[in-house]
Amino acid sequence: MQFDRLMVWLARAGVVAPREAWLAQAESPAAPELRGSGSWASDWTVTRGAVERARSLARPGHKRKTDPTPCDAIPEGSIRVRPLMSARDLKLHNWIADRLEAEAPICSLHAGVALSAFLTATTSHEHSDPLRGLVADLLIADEHGRPVAALLRDNTAEPARHLMLLDALLDADVPIIDIPARPGLAALWDEIARVLPTG
């Protein structure tokens, strides 16, 4: 009762809108893009203008370059960033990483790993290393960093190098899983699951 009298007095003094006006505002539906109702929606409707003004005054952030510099415009000797994987390979990598996290959390997935990072060739010497330039497309490692399996795409551009890669992995008894051009995810995961450590 005291609250009603106070509101009436404030409305007469012109401090707040009359009761009917603020009741109508509270009962009016929120803007269509808002999810919610009641005071939250009313408060947001009032605040939205301030947010938009602040956003218009804010300094623009850094934008990603979508159009790379043409190769002939790059100065000789400069170093540039390029994607580690194609968009398609990245999707496959993330899918396998998610499955590993759910079904074999002790394992980790690595991309573009040089064989010399996890293999040692006893025949290598200063001028001839049989592992030089050989890279596994994807590598699954256990909790100790030991290789569990190497996932390879067929290197049709350099078949001799691909054979050297296969020979090195076979000599080291690292399981090899072929990544087909259009991999069936269920079949690929079945192959991966067969070599994962248990327990």
C-alpha positions as CSV (number, residue, x, y, z in Angstrom):
1,M,0.0,0.0,0.0
2,Q,2.8,2.4,0.9
3,F,4.5,1.5,-2.4
4,D,1.4,2.5,-4.4
5,R,1.1,5.8,-2.6
6,L,4.8,6.5,-3.3
7,M,4.5,5.7,-7.0
8,V,1.4,7.9,-7.3
9,W,3.3,10.8,-5.6
10,L,6.4,10.3,-7.8
11,A,4.1,10.2,-10.9
12,R,2.5,13.5,-9.9
13,A,5.9,15.0,-9.3
14,G,6.9,13.9,-12.8
15,V,9.8,11.8,-11.5
16,V,8.4,8.6,-13.0
17,A,5.8,7.8,-15.6
18,P,2.3,7.1,-14.4
19,R,1.6,3.6,-13.2
20,E,-0.5,2.7,-16.2
21,A,2.4,3.6,-18.5
22,W,5.0,1.5,-16.8
23,L,2.5,-1.4,-16.4
24,A,1.8,-1.3,-20.1
25,Q,5.5,-1.2,-20.9
26,A,6.2,-4.2,-18.6
27,E,3.3,-6.2,-20.2
28,S,4.2,-5.3,-23.8
29,P,5.8,-8.2,-25.7
30,A,9.6,-8.0,-26.1
31,A,11.3,-7.4,-29.4
32,P,10.9,-10.4,-31.7
33,E,14.6,-11.2,-31.8
34,L,14.8,-11.4,-28.0
35,R,14.4,-14.7,-26.2
36,G,12.9,-14.0,-22.8
37,S,10.2,-11.9,-21.2
38,G,9.5,-9.7,-18.2
39,S,12.0,-7.3,-16.7
40,W,15.0,-8.8,-18.4
41,A,13.5,-8.1,-21.8
42,S,12.4,-4.6,-20.8
43,D,15.8,-3.7,-19.4
44,W,17.5,-5.1,-22.5
45,T,15.2,-3.0,-24.8
46,V,16.4,0.1,-23.0
47,T,20.0,-0.9,-22.8
48,R,20.2,-2.1,-26.4
49,G,20.5,1.5,-27.7
50,A,23.5,2.2,-25.4
51,V,25.2,-1.0,-26.5
52,E,24.8,0.0,-30.2
53,R,26.1,3.5,-29.5
54,A,29.2,2.0,-27.7
55,R,29.7,-0.4,-30.5
56,S,29.7,2.3,-33.1
57,L,32.3,4.3,-31.1
58,A,34.5,1.3,-30.5
59,R,37.7,1.0,-32.5
60,P,37.5,-1.7,-35.1
61,G,39.4,-4.9,-34.3
62,H,41.9,-6.7,-36.5
63,K,40.4,-8.4,-39.5
64,R,41.6,-11.6,-40.9
65,K,43.1,-11.3,-44.3
66,T,41.0,-13.2,-46.7
67,D,42.9,-12.3,-49.9
68,P,46.5,-13.4,-49.6
69,T,49.2,-11.3,-51.2
70,P,50.1,-12.5,-54.7
71,C,53.3,-14.6,-54.8
72,D,55.0,-12.1,-57.1
73,A,54.4,-9.3,-54.6
74,I,56.2,-11.1,-51.7
75,P,59.8,-10.0,-51.2
76,E,62.4,-12.7,-51.7
77,G,63.6,-14.3,-48.5
78,S,60.4,-13.5,-46.5
79,I,58.6,-16.0,-44.4
80,R,54.8,-16.4,-44.5
81,V,52.3,-18.4,-42.6
82,R,50.3,-21.1,-44.4
83,P,47.7,-23.5,-43.1
84,L,49.1,-26.7,-41.5
85,M,46.3,-28.8,-43.2
86,S,43.7,-28.4,-45.8
87,A,40.1,-27.7,-44.6
88,R,39.2,-31.3,-45.4
89,D,42.2,-32.7,-43.5
90,L,41.4,-30.4,-40.5
91,K,37.9,-31.8,-40.3
92,L,39.2,-35.3,-40.3
93,H,41.8,-34.5,-37.7
94,N,39.3,-32.9,-35.4
95,W,36.9,-35.8,-35.8
96,I,39.5,-38.3,-34.9
97,A,40.7,-36.2,-32.0
98,D,37.2,-36.0,-30.6
99,R,36.8,-39.8,-30.9
100,L,40.1,-40.3,-29.1
101,E,39.1,-38.0,-26.3
102,A,35.9,-39.9,-25.8
103,E,37.2,-43.5,-26.2
104,A,41.0,-43.4,-25.6
105,P,41.7,-40.3,-23.5
106,I,45.3,-41.4,-22.9
107,C,46.1,-41.0,-26.6
108,S,46.9,-37.9,-28.5
109,L,46.7,-37.0,-32.2
110,H,49.5,-35.1,-34.0
111,A,49.6,-33.8,-37.6
112,G,52.5,-33.6,-40.0
113,V,55.0,-35.4,-37.8
114,A,58.5,-36.1,-39.2
115,L,59.5,-39.7,-38.8
116,S,62.8,-38.6,-37.3
117,A,60.8,-37.2,-34.3
118,F,59.9,-40.7,-33.2
119,L,62.1,-43.1,-35.1
120,T,65.9,-43.5,-35.1
121,A,67.9,-45.0,-38.0
122,T,71.0,-46.8,-37.0
123,T,72.3,-46.6,-40.6
124,S,72.1,-42.8,-40.7
125,H,75.2,-40.7,-40.7
126,E,76.0,-37.1,-41.3
127,H,75.4,-37.0,-45.1
128,S,72.8,-39.7,-45.4
129,D,69.7,-40.0,-43.2
130,P,67.1,-42.5,-44.5
131,L,64.4,-40.7,-42.5
132,R,65.1,-37.2,-43.9
133,G,62.0,-35.6,-45.4
134,L,59.6,-38.5,-44.4
135,V,56.5,-37.3,-42.7
136,A,53.4,-39.1,-41.3
137,D,50.2,-37.3,-42.1
138,L,48.7,-38.1,-38.7
139,L,50.2,-39.9,-35.7
140,I,48.5,-41.3,-32.7
141,A,50.7,-41.4,-29.6
142,D,50.1,-43.0,-26.2
143,E,50.5,-41.3,-22.8
144,H,54.3,-41.8,-22.9
145,G,54.6,-40.2,-26.4
146,R,55.2,-43.6,-28.1
147,P,53.6,-44.0,-31.5
148,V,50.5,-46.1,-31.6
149,A,49.7,-45.8,-35.3
150,A,50.6,-43.7,-38.3
151,L,47.8,-42.6,-40.6
152,L,49.0,-42.0,-44.1
153,R,47.5,-40.7,-47.4
154,D,48.7,-42.3,-50.6
155,N,51.4,-40.0,-52.0
156,T,50.8,-40.4,-55.7
157,A,53.0,-37.4,-56.6
158,E,56.1,-39.1,-55.1
159,P,55.5,-42.9,-55.0
160,A,59.2,-43.6,-54.3
161,R,59.1,-41.4,-51.2
162,H,55.9,-43.0,-50.1
163,L,57.5,-46.5,-50.3
164,M,60.4,-45.3,-48.2
165,L,57.9,-44.0,-45.6
166,L,56.1,-47.3,-45.5
167,D,59.4,-49.3,-45.2
168,A,60.6,-47.2,-42.3
169,L,57.3,-47.6,-40.4
170,L,57.2,-51.3,-41.1
171,D,60.8,-51.8,-40.0
172,A,59.9,-50.0,-36.7
173,D,56.7,-52.1,-36.2
174,V,54.5,-49.0,-36.2
175,P,51.0,-49.9,-37.3
176,I,50.0,-48.1,-40.6
177,I,46.5,-47.0,-41.3
178,D,45.7,-45.8,-44.8
179,I,43.5,-42.7,-45.2
180,P,41.5,-43.2,-48.4
181,A,40.8,-40.3,-50.7
182,R,37.2,-40.4,-49.5
183,P,37.4,-42.0,-46.0
184,G,34.4,-43.8,-44.6
185,L,34.6,-42.6,-41.0
186,A,33.1,-45.7,-39.4
187,A,35.5,-48.0,-41.2
188,L,38.4,-45.7,-40.5
189,W,37.6,-45.6,-36.8
190,D,37.3,-49.4,-36.7
191,E,40.9,-49.6,-38.0
192,I,42.1,-47.1,-35.4
193,A,40.3,-48.8,-32.5
194,R,42.0,-52.1,-33.3
195,V,45.4,-50.6,-32.5
196,L,44.5,-48.4,-29.5
197,P,45.9,-49.5,-26.1
198,T,43.4,-51.1,-23.8
199,G,43.1,-50.5,-20.1
